[in-house]
Amino acid sequence: MLLKRLIIGMGCLLVSVWLSAQAPALEYNKQWKEIDSLINLNLTKSALAKVKQLEAQTIQTGNQIQQLKTLVYQLKLEDKVSETDINQRVKTLETKLASNKDSIFQSIYHLMIAKELRNYFNRNRSKIYGRTASKEPNKKDIQTWAITDLFTKIQTAYLFSIQPSNKLIQTNLNELEPLIQKGNARELRPTLFDLIAHEALDFFKSQEGRINQPLEPYSIQDPKALGNYEVFSKAKFSTTDSNSHYWISLRIFQQLIHAHLIDKEPSALVDVDLERINWVYQNCNIAQKESAQLEAIQFITTHLADVPVAAKAWYVLALKYAEEAASYLPNYDSSKRWKYLATMKIIDTVESKFGKEYPTKFEIASLKKSILSVSINTQTERVNIPEKPFRVLLQFRNTNKLYFRI
């Protein structure tokens, strides 16, 4: 009886502790729903006033996550009310950054600064490109910066945002739930490092902002850049051009792939590796890159053969073969003649291996339908002589009989 009372007592204590922990979260959720409803009704000033009230509450309770969320909302709403200039917005973020000693929140603030500056550039692209660099620029006024100054600041902020990579990888995303926009593929971005690093990659992959190129800019020539993910993750890419966006992108890809090599569920690994293979292929100067790309993709289908996410790699291969088949020209190049058969073989393999549910299921089905659909096309000479025979080019697929009436 005593043991039973003790167990019941401990159970009640645990429940009360859990409820007390849930109460603030539920209260925040309630207030955010009210703010969102005001925004949906276009009551921006009322929503901003509620956000400022909530900010004061978060400062008092020391809830950094909710405080950061109020800052995000505040910047967004203030811009709608009075169009605050870029100097004020960045200064607000830099003040928060300077007062915070937590490296995780510092990373987030650096990311927010980079995105603010990048958004400012996108809104004023033509004006900034036409601006002449000053010998003594006003460092306090971003609106006077030349493009080199602006992109130097953006690049620095992005690099700082991914600097504590180990801590970012270990950070539990559930704790940062209020700050994260929910998608339908959390497994592709399972860590905070994934979220921030992919934001940085979007910037560096674009190659925009490299105005002052060195005499010997870095170019992707090392075959390991297009090797399989195990080879790529261990490769050392040396350069004297450490500001090269190509080089920085390779380094970030390496960090992301290395972080997921030991994952039990390889969705994030496959996703980032396919992104890496495609990007390197598009931007490299590597001999025989076609075969290297093919081998890197096939490495995924071989080493992760029984994992459903490998269907993504199979689909990339199938799409590649289908595109080659579509460009086949009879009597010119016979190497692409049977590529549709190779594509269908891959599709049959994926469907038999993974059943009804797997990633890229709808893409595979759409590709299969396009290949098997009946296609008929005719093309005549632009000029034909009356009452004289004229030629017609007839192209068809997936049919054995054609009937014409002229």
C-alpha positions as CSV (number, residue, x, y, z in Angstrom):
1,M,0.0,0.0,0.0
2,L,2.8,2.4,0.9
3,L,4.6,1.6,-2.4
4,K,1.4,2.2,-4.3
5,R,0.9,5.6,-2.5
6,L,4.5,6.5,-3.3
7,I,4.2,5.7,-7.0
8,I,0.9,7.7,-7.2
9,G,2.5,10.6,-5.4
10,M,5.5,10.6,-7.7
11,G,3.2,10.4,-10.7
12,C,1.2,13.4,-9.5
13,L,4.5,15.3,-9.0
14,L,5.7,14.6,-12.5
15,V,2.4,15.6,-14.0
16,S,2.4,18.9,-12.1
17,V,5.9,19.6,-13.2
18,W,5.0,18.8,-16.8
19,L,1.9,21.0,-16.7
20,S,3.8,23.9,-15.2
21,A,6.4,23.6,-18.0
22,Q,3.6,23.4,-20.7
23,A,1.7,26.4,-19.3
24,P,4.1,29.1,-20.6
25,A,4.4,27.5,-24.0
26,L,0.6,27.3,-24.2
27,E,0.3,31.0,-23.2
28,Y,2.8,32.0,-25.9
29,N,0.9,30.0,-28.5
30,K,-2.3,31.8,-27.5
31,Q,-0.7,35.2,-27.8
32,W,0.9,34.3,-31.2
33,K,-2.4,33.1,-32.6
34,E,-3.9,36.5,-31.6
35,I,-1.0,38.4,-33.3
36,D,-1.3,36.3,-36.4
37,S,-5.1,36.9,-36.6
38,L,-4.5,40.7,-36.4
39,I,-1.9,40.4,-39.2
40,N,-4.4,38.4,-41.4
41,L,-6.9,41.2,-40.8
42,N,-4.3,43.8,-42.0
43,L,-4.3,45.4,-38.5
44,T,-0.5,45.8,-38.7
45,K,-0.2,48.6,-36.0
46,S,-2.3,46.6,-33.5
47,A,-0.2,43.5,-34.2
48,L,3.0,45.4,-33.7
49,A,1.8,46.8,-30.4
50,K,1.0,43.2,-29.2
51,V,4.4,42.0,-30.4
52,K,6.1,44.8,-28.3
53,Q,4.1,43.8,-25.3
54,L,5.1,40.2,-25.8
55,E,8.7,41.2,-26.2
56,A,8.7,42.9,-22.8
57,Q,7.3,39.7,-21.3
58,T,10.0,37.5,-22.9
59,I,12.8,39.8,-21.6
60,Q,11.3,39.6,-18.2
61,T,11.1,35.8,-18.2
62,G,14.5,35.4,-20.0
63,N,13.0,33.2,-22.8
64,Q,15.5,33.9,-25.6
65,I,13.7,31.8,-28.2
66,Q,10.4,33.7,-27.8
67,Q,12.3,36.9,-27.6
68,L,14.0,36.2,-30.9
69,K,10.7,35.4,-32.5
70,T,9.3,38.7,-31.3
71,L,12.2,40.4,-33.0
72,V,11.6,38.7,-36.3
73,Y,7.9,39.8,-36.2
74,Q,8.8,43.3,-35.1
75,L,11.2,43.8,-38.1
76,K,8.7,42.5,-40.5
77,L,5.8,44.6,-39.1
78,E,7.8,47.8,-38.7
79,D,8.8,47.6,-42.4
80,K,5.1,47.5,-43.3
81,V,4.2,50.4,-41.0
82,S,7.1,52.9,-41.7
83,E,9.6,51.2,-44.1
84,T,12.5,51.3,-41.6
85,D,15.9,51.9,-43.4
86,I,18.5,49.2,-43.6
87,N,20.8,50.9,-41.1
88,Q,18.3,50.8,-38.4
89,R,17.4,47.1,-39.0
90,V,21.0,46.0,-39.1
91,K,21.9,48.1,-36.0
92,T,19.0,46.4,-34.1
93,L,20.3,43.0,-35.0
94,E,24.0,43.9,-34.2
95,T,23.0,45.2,-30.8
96,K,21.2,41.9,-30.0
97,L,24.2,40.0,-31.3
98,A,26.7,42.0,-29.1
99,S,24.6,41.4,-26.0
100,N,24.2,37.7,-26.5
101,K,27.0,35.3,-25.4
102,D,25.3,32.1,-26.6
103,S,27.1,30.9,-29.8
104,I,23.8,29.3,-31.1
105,F,21.9,32.6,-30.9
106,Q,24.9,34.5,-32.3
107,S,24.8,32.2,-35.3
108,I,21.1,33.0,-35.8
109,Y,21.8,36.7,-35.5
110,H,24.6,36.6,-38.0
111,L,22.3,34.8,-40.4
112,M,19.6,37.4,-40.0
113,I,22.1,40.2,-40.7
114,A,23.2,38.4,-43.8
115,K,19.6,38.0,-45.0
116,E,18.7,41.6,-44.3
117,L,21.6,42.9,-46.3
118,R,20.9,40.4,-49.1
119,N,17.3,41.4,-49.3
120,Y,18.3,45.1,-49.3
121,F,20.6,44.3,-52.3
122,N,17.9,42.5,-54.2
123,R,15.5,45.4,-53.7
124,N,18.2,47.9,-54.9
125,R,20.2,45.8,-57.3
126,S,20.5,48.3,-60.3
127,K,21.2,51.3,-58.0
128,I,24.0,49.4,-56.2
129,Y,25.6,48.0,-59.3
130,G,25.7,51.6,-60.7
131,R,27.3,53.0,-57.6
132,T,31.0,54.0,-57.8
133,A,33.2,52.8,-54.9
134,S,34.4,55.7,-52.7
135,K,37.9,55.9,-51.4
136,E,36.6,56.7,-47.9
137,P,33.1,55.2,-47.7
138,N,30.8,56.0,-44.9
139,K,31.0,52.8,-42.9
140,K,28.0,53.7,-40.8
141,D,25.6,54.3,-43.7
142,I,24.9,51.1,-45.6
143,Q,23.0,53.0,-48.2
144,T,26.2,54.6,-49.4
145,W,28.1,51.3,-49.7
146,A,29.5,50.1,-53.0
147,I,28.8,46.5,-54.0
148,T,32.2,45.3,-52.8
149,D,31.6,46.6,-49.3
150,L,28.1,45.2,-49.2
151,F,29.0,41.7,-50.3
152,T,32.0,41.6,-48.0
153,K,29.7,42.2,-45.1
154,I,27.2,39.6,-46.4
155,Q,29.9,37.0,-46.9
156,T,31.4,37.6,-43.4
157,A,28.0,37.3,-41.8
158,Y,27.2,34.0,-43.5
159,L,30.6,32.5,-42.6
160,F,30.2,33.5,-39.0
161,S,26.7,32.0,-39.0
162,I,28.1,28.5,-39.7
163,Q,31.2,28.8,-37.6
164,P,30.2,26.8,-34.5
165,S,29.3,23.8,-36.7
166,N,29.6,21.2,-34.0
167,K,27.2,23.0,-31.7
168,L,24.8,23.7,-34.5
169,I,24.8,20.0,-35.4
170,Q,24.1,19.0,-31.8
171,T,21.3,21.5,-31.2
172,N,17.9,20.0,-30.8
173,L,15.5,21.6,-33.3
174,N,12.5,20.8,-31.1
175,E,13.7,23.5,-28.6
176,L,13.8,26.0,-31.5
177,E,10.3,25.0,-32.8
178,P,8.8,28.5,-32.4
179,L,11.5,29.9,-34.8
180,I,11.2,27.3,-37.5
181,Q,8.8,27.4,-40.4
182,K,7.5,23.9,-40.7
183,G,7.8,22.0,-44.0
184,N,6.9,18.5,-45.1
185,A,10.5,17.1,-45.0
186,R,12.1,17.7,-41.6
187,E,14.3,14.6,-42.3
188,L,16.2,16.6,-45.0
189,R,17.2,19.3,-42.6
190,P,17.4,17.5,-39.3
191,T,19.8,19.9,-37.5
192,L,20.2,23.6,-37.0
193,F,23.4,23.4,-39.0
194,D,21.5,22.0,-42.0
195,L,19.1,24.9,-41.9
196,I,21.8,27.6,-41.6
197,A,24.4,26.0,-43.9
198,H,21.8,25.6,-46.7
199,E,20.9,29.3,-46.4
200,A,24.6,30.2,-46.7
201,L,25.0,27.8,-49.7
202,D,22.1,29.5,-51.5
203,F,24.2,32.7,-51.4
204,F,27.7,31.3,-52.2
205,K,26.4,29.0,-55.0
206,S,24.9,31.9,-56.9
207,Q,28.5,33.4,-57.3
208,E,27.0,36.9,-57.2
209,G,29.2,39.5,-55.5
210,R,32.6,38.4,-56.7
211,I,33.5,41.7,-58.3
212,N,37.2,41.9,-57.7
213,Q,38.6,38.7,-59.0
214,P,42.2,37.7,-58.3
215,L,44.6,37.1,-61.2
216,E,44.2,33.4,-60.8
217,P,40.6,32.8,-59.5
218,Y,39.8,29.4,-58.1
219,S,38.1,26.9,-60.5
220,I,36.8,23.4,-59.8
221,Q,39.2,21.1,-61.5
222,D,39.9,18.4,-59.0
223,P,38.1,15.2,-60.0
224,K,37.4,14.5,-56.3
225,A,34.9,17.3,-56.3
226,L,32.7,15.1,-58.5
227,G,33.6,11.9,-56.7
228,N,31.2,9.8,-54.6
229,Y,30.3,11.2,-51.2
230,E,33.0,9.2,-49.3
231,V,35.7,10.4,-51.6
232,F,34.4,14.0,-51.6
233,S,34.1,14.3,-47.9
234,K,37.8,13.4,-47.4
235,A,39.2,15.5,-50.2
236,K,41.4,18.6,-49.6
237,F,40.8,21.5,-52.0
238,S,43.7,23.9,-51.7
239,T,43.6,27.4,-53.1
240,T,45.2,30.9,-52.7
241,D,41.8,32.4,-53.5
242,S,40.1,31.8,-50.1
243,N,37.3,34.2,-50.9
244,S,36.2,32.2,-53.9
245,H,32.6,31.3,-53.7
246,Y,33.3,28.1,-55.6
247,W,35.8,27.0,-52.9
248,I,33.6,28.1,-50.0
249,S,30.6,26.2,-51.5
250,L,32.7,23.0,-51.7
251,R,33.8,23.4,-48.1
252,I,30.2,23.9,-46.9
253,F,29.1,20.8,-48.9
254,Q,31.9,18.8,-47.3
255,Q,30.8,19.9,-43.8
256,L,27.2,18.9,-44.5
257,I,28.0,15.6,-46.0
258,H,30.5,14.7,-43.3
259,A,27.9,15.5,-40.7
260,H,25.5,12.9,-42.1
261,L,27.8,10.1,-43.1
262,I,26.9,8.1,-39.9
263,D,23.2,8.9,-39.9
264,K,21.0,5.9,-39.5
265,E,18.4,7.5,-41.7
266,P,20.3,8.8,-44.8
267,S,17.7,11.1,-46.2
268,A,19.7,14.3,-45.5
269,L,22.9,12.7,-46.9
270,V,21.3,11.7,-50.2
271,D,19.5,15.1,-50.6
272,V,22.7,17.2,-50.1
273,D,24.9,14.8,-52.1
274,L,22.6,15.0,-55.1
275,E,22.6,18.8,-54.8
276,R,26.4,18.8,-54.6
277,I,26.8,16.5,-57.6
278,N,24.5,18.6,-59.8
279,W,26.1,21.9,-58.7
280,V,29.7,20.7,-59.2
281,Y,28.7,19.2,-62.6
282,Q,27.3,22.6,-63.7
283,N,30.3,24.6,-62.6
284,C,33.4,22.4,-62.9
285,N,36.2,22.1,-65.5
286,I,36.8,18.4,-64.9
287,A,37.7,16.1,-67.7
288,Q,35.1,13.4,-68.5
289,K,32.7,14.9,-66.1
290,E,29.7,13.1,-67.6
291,S,31.0,9.7,-66.5
292,A,32.2,11.1,-63.1
293,Q,28.7,12.4,-62.5
294,L,27.2,9.1,-63.4
295,E,29.5,7.2,-61.1
296,A,28.8,9.5,-58.2
297,I,25.0,9.0,-58.6
298,Q,25.4,5.2,-59.1
299,F,27.4,5.1,-55.8
300,I,24.3,6.1,-54.0
301,T,22.0,3.6,-55.7
302,T,24.6,0.8,-55.0
303,H,25.6,1.6,-51.4
304,L,22.1,2.6,-50.2
305,A,20.3,0.1,-52.5
306,D,17.6,-1.0,-50.0
307,V,16.9,2.5,-48.6
308,P,13.8,4.1,-50.1
309,V,15.4,7.5,-50.2
310,A,17.8,6.1,-52.8
311,A,14.9,6.4,-55.2
312,K,15.9,10.0,-55.5
313,A,19.2,9.0,-57.0
314,W,17.5,6.5,-59.3
315,Y,15.1,9.2,-60.5
316,V,18.0,11.5,-61.3
317,L,19.6,8.7,-63.4
318,A,16.3,8.0,-65.1
319,L,15.7,11.7,-65.9
320,K,19.3,11.9,-67.3
321,Y,18.7,9.0,-69.6
322,A,15.3,10.3,-70.7
323,E,16.8,13.7,-71.6
324,E,19.5,11.9,-73.7
325,A,16.9,9.8,-75.4
326,A,14.9,12.9,-76.3
327,S,17.9,14.4,-78.1
328,Y,18.5,11.2,-80.2
329,L,18.9,12.0,-83.9
330,P,18.7,9.0,-86.2
331,N,21.5,8.6,-88.7
332,Y,23.8,10.9,-86.7
333,D,24.5,9.5,-83.2
334,S,23.4,6.0,-82.3
335,S,24.7,6.1,-78.7
336,K,21.4,7.6,-77.4
337,R,19.2,5.3,-79.4
338,W,18.2,2.9,-76.5
339,K,18.2,5.4,-73.6
340,Y,14.4,5.2,-73.2
341,L,14.8,1.5,-72.6
342,A,17.4,2.2,-70.0
343,T,15.1,4.7,-68.4
344,M,12.2,2.2,-68.2
345,K,14.5,-0.4,-66.7
346,I,15.3,2.0,-63.9
347,I,11.7,2.9,-63.4
348,D,10.8,-0.8,-63.2
349,T,13.6,-1.4,-60.7
350,V,12.4,1.4,-58.4
351,E,8.8,0.3,-58.5
352,S,9.6,-3.4,-57.8
353,K,12.1,-2.6,-55.1
354,F,10.2,0.1,-53.1
355,G,6.5,-0.8,-53.7
356,K,3.9,2.0,-53.6
357,E,5.4,4.5,-51.2
358,Y,8.9,6.1,-51.7
359,P,10.4,9.5,-52.4
360,T,9.9,10.8,-56.0
361,K,7.0,8.4,-56.4
362,F,5.0,11.1,-58.3
363,E,8.0,12.2,-60.4
364,I,8.7,8.6,-61.4
365,A,5.1,8.1,-62.4
366,S,5.0,11.3,-64.4
367,L,8.2,10.4,-66.2
368,K,6.9,6.9,-67.0
369,K,3.6,8.3,-68.4
370,S,5.5,10.8,-70.6
371,I,7.7,8.0,-72.0
372,L,4.8,5.6,-72.7
373,S,2.4,8.2,-74.1
374,V,1.7,8.1,-77.9
375,S,3.6,10.8,-79.7
376,I,3.1,11.8,-83.4
377,N,4.7,14.8,-85.1
378,T,4.8,15.9,-88.8
379,Q,6.9,18.5,-90.4
380,T,6.7,19.7,-94.1
381,E,8.8,21.9,-96.2
382,R,8.1,25.6,-95.7
383,V,7.6,26.1,-99.5
384,N,6.0,23.5,-101.7
385,I,5.3,23.6,-105.5
386,P,1.7,23.1,-106.5
387,E,0.8,19.8,-108.1
388,K,4.3,18.4,-107.3
389,P,5.3,15.8,-104.7
390,F,6.5,17.2,-101.5
391,R,8.3,15.7,-98.5
392,V,6.9,15.2,-95.0
393,L,9.1,14.3,-92.0
394,L,7.1,11.9,-89.8
395,Q,8.1,11.2,-86.2
396,F,6.2,8.9,-83.9
397,R,6.5,6.9,-80.7
398,N,4.5,4.1,-79.0
399,T,2.3,3.3,-82.0
400,N,2.4,0.7,-84.8
401,K,-0.2,2.2,-87.2
402,L,-0.8,5.7,-88.5
403,Y,-3.7,6.8,-90.7
404,F,-3.7,10.0,-92.7
405,R,-6.2,11.7,-95.0
406,I,-5.0,14.4,-97.3
